[in-house]
Amino acid sequence: MTKIVILTGAGISAESGLGTFRDVDGLWTRYDLNDVATPEGFARDPGLVMEFYNARRRNAAEAAPNPAHLALARLEAALPPGSVRIVTQNVDDLHERAGSRAVWHMHGELARARCASCGAGWQAPAEMRVADACPSCGVAATRPDIVWFGEMPYRMEEIWEALRAADLFVSIGTSGSVYPAAAFVQDAARAGAETLELNLEPSEIARDFDRGLHGPASEIVPVWVEEYLGARR
């Protein structure tokens, strides 16, 4: 059975209206990342951080999966169970709403909350508050279940294992500038996987891929999925 590991970044959700760090007029431009995306920022002003992620949660809830998300769900559904693993840097749930099931969120999820005291996790309400108590330990130590700068991404051991077992590694909509995800292509290639970049334009690590297709994700991802499935018929 061919095993495919797909890394997705902000570029796949941008066409659904969810901004990237680099958007000129996006949500991120109204906040300093040091204030809203670091443990230190949360310690200084937890109310500001909650406000920021509440806004992101509302934004994500209003968005809809685009043709790129739907194409990846179609790929997973067309192949034997266990063939496709999506590792996403995105904290939205558009992959799941498109129908994908084999999704790992390495940077956490907007729809989840976590206790900074005991580590318990639960479904986040639409509006999180600093005073919210943990349903497990009762301590008011609620934070968004998001991996901030300086924190370790989730499921890294499982991700490395999947990369080592992959026959094909595909990177979609990511700049290639953030580690450890930027090293995934090299790890997959060392293990013998074919590598493919699908991105709006060549990324900073485009040279590390065997080949690349460039353009909007909503256009090139469905084309690649159809070509891949067509070659198997």
Salt bridges, closest charged atoms under 4 A:
ASP35 OD1 - ARG44 NH2 3.08
ASP93 OD1 - ARG97 NE 2.98
GLU96 OE2 - HIS105 NE2 2.68
GLU127 OE2 - ARG58 NH1 2.57
ASP132 OD1 - ARG129 NE 3.07
ASP145 OD1 - ARG114 NE 3.02
GLU151 OE2 - ARG143 NH1 2.88
GLU158 OE1 - ARG155 NE 3.09
ASP187 OD1 - ARG190 NH2 2.97
GLU194 OE2 - ARG211 NE 3.85
GLU197 OE1 - HIS214 NE2 3.20
GLU226 OE2 - ARG74 NE 3.09
